Amino acid sequence: MPSNFTEMKIPVPYGYITAKVWGSLNENSIRTIAMHGYMDNAGTFDRLIPLLPDQFYVVAIDLPGHGFSSHVPYGKCCCMKLAIILYTTL
């Protein structure tokens, strides 16, 4: 897979969630979401994703408050709300 990626901004009520996208989306693509750990960002995958076969289509998101994604307003987020935000935007 090529090492170049495109950037994506997904609008959410408090701003946006950013993501990096590798590969081409078609009917044969292996669709994959890459999620980083705590205190990290989507850049974690910059060297890993290019090692995958070309049929992968990978979206690596920056979780809210990480990388270039907007922060959730103070007191407005918990794990369940984060899961709902990700489910509805992806």
N, CA and C atoms as a LAMMPS dump frame, in Angstrom:
ITEM: TIMESTEP
0
ITEM: NUMBER OF ATOMS
270
ITEM: BOX BOUNDS ff ff ff
-5.0000000000000000e+02 5.0000000000000000e+02
-5.0000000000000000e+02 5.0000000000000000e+02
-5.0000000000000000e+02 5.0000000000000000e+02
ITEM: ATOMS id mol type element x y z
1 1 1 N 0.841 -1.17 0
2 1 2 C 0 0 0
3 1 3 C 0.893 1.241 0
4 2 1 N 0.527 2.262 -0.767
5 2 2 C 1.327 3.492 -0.785
6 2 3 C 1.35 4.163 0.586
7 3 1 N 2.396 4.903 0.856
8 3 2 C 2.506 5.576 2.144
9 3 3 C 1.737 6.891 2.193
10 4 1 N 1.291 7.39 1.037
11 4 2 C 0.544 8.653 1.054
12 4 3 C -0.893 8.408 1.5
13 5 1 N -1.481 9.406 2.14
14 5 2 C -2.839 9.308 2.664
15 5 3 C -3.567 10.608 2.365
16 6 1 N -4.879 10.574 2.514
17 6 2 C -5.678 11.795 2.432
18 6 3 C -6.222 12.083 3.819
19 7 1 N -6.497 13.343 4.068
20 7 2 C -7.05 13.729 5.364
21 7 3 C -8.548 13.95 5.228
22 8 1 N -9.264 13.626 6.283
23 8 2 C -10.713 13.738 6.289
24 8 3 C -11.131 14.46 7.563
25 9 1 N -12.153 15.315 7.461
26 9 2 C -12.746 15.949 8.637
27 9 3 C -14.213 15.543 8.683
28 10 1 N -14.617 14.966 9.792
29 10 2 C -15.985 14.508 9.979
30 10 3 C -16.663 15.477 10.947
31 11 1 N -17.684 16.212 10.485
32 11 2 C -18.337 17.168 11.392
33 11 3 C -19.102 16.466 12.514
34 12 1 N -18.974 17.005 13.72
35 12 2 C -19.708 16.549 14.897
36 12 3 C -20.244 17.802 15.596
37 13 1 N -21.199 17.673 16.517
38 13 2 C -21.816 18.861 17.13
39 13 3 C -20.843 19.847 17.784
40 14 1 N -19.7 19.392 18.237
41 14 2 C -18.751 20.257 18.949
42 14 3 C -17.544 20.653 18.096
43 15 1 N -17.54 20.316 16.821
44 15 2 C -16.405 20.635 15.942
45 15 3 C -16.251 19.579 14.871
46 16 1 N -15.158 18.83 14.936
47 16 2 C -14.937 17.771 13.955
48 16 3 C -13.987 16.713 14.49
49 17 1 N -14.08 15.542 13.89
50 17 2 C -13.139 14.448 14.127
51 17 3 C -12.295 14.341 12.866
52 18 1 N -10.985 14.319 13.023
53 18 2 C -10.113 14.191 11.865
54 18 3 C -9.7 12.734 11.675
55 19 1 N -9.324 12.418 10.447
56 19 2 C -8.904 11.053 10.141
57 19 3 C -7.916 11.078 8.981
58 20 1 N -7.12 10.043 8.913
59 20 2 C -6.234 9.801 7.775
60 20 3 C -6.787 8.587 7.047
61 21 1 N -6.788 8.643 5.714
62 21 2 C -7.359 7.557 4.915
63 21 3 C -6.311 7.06 3.93
64 22 1 N -6.104 5.749 3.935
65 22 2 C -5.197 5.091 2.991
66 22 3 C -6.005 4.155 2.111
67 23 1 N -5.593 4.022 0.859
68 23 2 C -6.189 3.043 -0.044
69 23 3 C -7.364 3.59 -0.825
70 24 1 N -7.902 2.734 -1.674
71 24 2 C -9.052 3.069 -2.514
72 24 3 C -10.233 2.224 -2.08
73 25 1 N -11.389 2.861 -1.975
74 25 2 C -12.594 2.154 -1.571
75 25 3 C -13.312 1.613 -2.795
76 26 1 N -13.463 0.287 -2.847
77 26 2 C -14.241 -0.35 -3.899
78 26 3 C -14.871 -1.617 -3.327
79 27 1 N -15.594 -2.374 -4.155
80 27 2 C -16.33 -3.533 -3.644
81 27 3 C -15.425 -4.642 -3.108
82 28 1 N -14.161 -4.652 -3.503
83 28 2 C -13.229 -5.688 -3.034
84 28 3 C -12.345 -5.229 -1.873
85 29 1 N -12.524 -3.987 -1.438
86 29 2 C -11.688 -3.452 -0.367
87 29 3 C -11.95 -4.147 0.966
88 30 1 N -10.897 -4.292 1.731
89 30 2 C -11.028 -4.742 3.121
90 30 3 C -11.099 -3.47 3.963
91 31 1 N -12.295 -3.147 4.409
92 31 2 C -12.53 -1.883 5.132
93 31 3 C -12.11 -2.028 6.59
94 32 1 N -11.267 -1.091 7.02
95 32 2 C -10.669 -1.193 8.354
96 32 3 C -10.673 0.167 9.026
97 33 1 N -11 0.193 10.318
98 33 2 C -10.886 1.405 11.126
99 33 3 C -9.733 1.178 12.098
100 34 1 N -8.789 2.097 12.114
101 34 2 C -7.648 2.025 13.034
102 34 3 C -7.858 3.07 14.131
103 35 1 N -7.821 2.616 15.374
104 35 2 C -8.012 3.521 16.511
105 35 3 C -6.792 3.471 17.416
106 36 1 N -6.274 4.633 17.729
107 36 2 C -5.089 4.733 18.585
108 36 3 C -5.455 4.589 20.053
109 37 1 N -4.453 4.472 20.881
110 37 2 C -4.644 4.378 22.324
111 37 3 C -4.687 5.745 22.986
112 38 1 N -4.757 5.741 24.299
113 38 2 C -4.819 6.96 25.097
114 38 3 C -3.518 7.758 24.942
115 39 1 N -3.644 9.087 24.877
116 39 2 C -2.5 9.999 24.739
117 39 3 C -1.726 9.739 23.444
118 40 1 N -2.426 9.432 22.369
119 40 2 C -1.807 9.132 21.086
120 40 3 C -2.62 9.807 19.994
121 41 1 N -2.326 9.527 18.732
122 41 2 C -3.088 10.087 17.627
123 41 3 C -2.949 9.202 16.398
124 42 1 N -3.636 9.567 15.322
125 42 2 C -3.654 8.749 14.108
126 42 3 C -2.275 8.606 13.468
127 43 1 N -1.359 9.493 13.79
128 43 2 C 0.001 9.398 13.259
129 43 3 C 0.711 8.11 13.655
130 44 1 N 0.2 7.435 14.665
131 44 2 C 0.746 6.15 15.094
132 44 3 C 0.827 5.16 13.941
133 45 1 N -0.104 5.283 12.997
134 45 2 C -0.221 4.299 11.929
135 45 3 C 0.531 4.676 10.652
136 46 1 N 1.197 5.821 10.63
137 46 2 C 1.866 6.308 9.413
138 46 3 C 2.874 5.316 8.835
139 47 1 N 3.557 4.581 9.667
140 47 2 C 4.563 3.628 9.174
141 47 3 C 4.026 2.207 9.084
142 48 1 N 2.932 1.928 9.78
143 48 2 C 2.366 0.579 9.789
144 48 3 C 1.449 0.327 8.581
145 49 1 N 0.551 1.239 8.304
146 49 2 C -0.446 1.043 7.246
147 49 3 C 0.192 0.78 5.882
148 50 1 N 1.251 1.48 5.486
149 50 2 C 1.849 1.184 4.172
150 50 3 C 2.368 -0.242 4.018
151 51 1 N 2.529 -0.974 5.104
152 51 2 C 2.984 -2.358 5.031
153 51 3 C 1.856 -3.336 4.691
154 52 1 N 0.605 -2.865 4.739
155 52 2 C -0.541 -3.723 4.431
156 52 3 C -0.683 -3.933 2.928
157 53 1 N -1.324 -5.03 2.518
158 53 2 C -1.588 -5.248 1.091
159 53 3 C -2.495 -4.156 0.515
160 54 1 N -2.432 -3.967 -0.784
161 54 2 C -3.162 -2.893 -1.454
162 54 3 C -4.673 -2.973 -1.331
163 55 1 N -5.254 -4.14 -1.048
164 55 2 C -6.711 -4.233 -1.005
165 55 3 C -7.31 -3.635 0.263
166 56 1 N -6.48 -3.204 1.218
167 56 2 C -6.996 -2.574 2.431
168 56 3 C -7.391 -1.134 2.177
169 57 1 N -8.505 -0.742 2.778
170 57 2 C -8.949 0.655 2.835
171 57 3 C -9.011 0.976 4.323
172 58 1 N -8.132 1.87 4.79
173 58 2 C -7.992 2.111 6.226
174 58 3 C -8.322 3.556 6.558
175 59 1 N -9.181 3.724 7.558
176 59 2 C -9.483 5.04 8.117
177 59 3 C -8.941 5.041 9.541
178 60 1 N -7.928 5.871 9.784
179 60 2 C -7.334 6.004 11.12
180 60 3 C -7.83 7.314 11.713
181 61 1 N -8.656 7.22 12.739
182 61 2 C -9.253 8.43 13.301
183 61 3 C -8.422 8.972 14.454
184 62 1 N -8.506 10.286 14.606
185 62 2 C -8.009 10.937 15.814
186 62 3 C -9.194 11.039 16.754
187 63 1 N -9.146 10.348 17.87
188 63 2 C -10.242 10.417 18.829
189 63 3 C -10.44 11.852 19.299
190 64 1 N -11.634 12.215 19.768
191 64 2 C -11.879 13.582 20.24
192 64 3 C -10.834 14.014 21.268
193 65 1 N -10.291 15.201 21.048
194 65 2 C -9.273 15.732 21.95
195 65 3 C -7.867 15.253 21.662
196 66 1 N -7.687 14.449 20.637
197 66 2 C -6.386 13.911 20.259
198 66 3 C -6.04 14.383 18.856
199 67 1 N -4.742 14.463 18.557
200 67 2 C -4.315 14.862 17.222
201 67 3 C -4.947 16.183 16.819
202 68 1 N -5.6 16.199 15.654
203 68 2 C -6.219 17.417 15.147
204 68 3 C -7.731 17.448 15.355
205 69 1 N -8.282 16.489 16.089
206 69 2 C -9.724 16.475 16.359
207 69 3 C -10.077 17.483 17.44
208 70 1 N -11.312 17.976 17.358
209 70 2 C -11.808 18.925 18.363
210 70 3 C -11.956 18.246 19.715
211 71 1 N -11.825 19.051 20.753
212 71 2 C -12.052 18.561 22.11
213 71 3 C -13.552 18.556 22.385
214 72 1 N -14.015 17.57 23.124
215 72 2 C -15.4 17.543 23.577
216 72 3 C -15.498 18.549 24.725
217 73 1 N -16.587 19.35 24.781
218 73 2 C -16.711 20.312 25.889
219 73 3 C -16.591 19.626 27.253
220 74 1 N -15.987 20.307 28.198
221 74 2 C -15.75 19.772 29.533
222 74 3 C -17.051 19.254 30.15
223 75 1 N -17 18.068 30.711
224 75 2 C -18.146 17.48 31.386
225 75 3 C -19.176 16.862 30.464
226 76 1 N -18.904 16.846 29.172
227 76 2 C -19.892 16.352 28.211
228 76 3 C -19.548 14.989 27.626
229 77 1 N -18.508 14.334 28.111
230 77 2 C -18.133 13.08 27.481
231 77 3 C -17.81 12.002 28.504
232 78 1 N -18.245 10.825 28.184
233 78 2 C -17.85 9.636 28.918
234 78 3 C -17.644 8.546 27.87
235 79 1 N -17.232 7.393 28.263
236 79 2 C -16.939 6.329 27.296
237 79 3 C -18.144 5.989 26.431
238 80 1 N -19.34 5.937 27.013
239 80 2 C -20.527 5.592 26.24
240 80 3 C -20.834 6.682 25.213
241 81 1 N -20.72 7.94 25.602
242 81 2 C -20.963 9.028 24.654
243 81 3 C -19.932 9.003 23.525
244 82 1 N -18.688 8.694 23.863
245 82 2 C -17.65 8.595 22.843
246 82 3 C -17.98 7.489 21.847
247 83 1 N -18.434 6.359 22.328
248 83 2 C -18.815 5.252 21.445
249 83 3 C -19.961 5.664 20.521
250 84 1 N -20.931 6.381 21.056
251 84 2 C -22.068 6.839 20.232
252 84 3 C -21.597 7.824 19.167
253 85 1 N -20.715 8.751 19.55
254 85 2 C -20.189 9.73 18.592
255 85 3 C -19.473 9.003 17.451
256 86 1 N -18.618 8.059 17.777
257 86 2 C -17.882 7.334 16.746
258 86 3 C -18.819 6.501 15.882
259 87 1 N -19.783 5.858 16.478
260 87 2 C -20.725 5.028 15.717
261 87 3 C -21.528 5.877 14.734
262 88 1 N -22.003 7.039 15.172
263 88 2 C -22.85 7.864 14.313
264 88 3 C -22.06 8.602 13.234
265 89 1 N -20.771 8.853 13.47
266 89 2 C -19.989 9.585 12.469
267 89 3 C -19.29 8.682 11.482
268 90 1 N -19.017 7.449 11.861
269 90 2 C -18.315 6.544 10.95
270 90 3 C -19.298 5.594 10.312
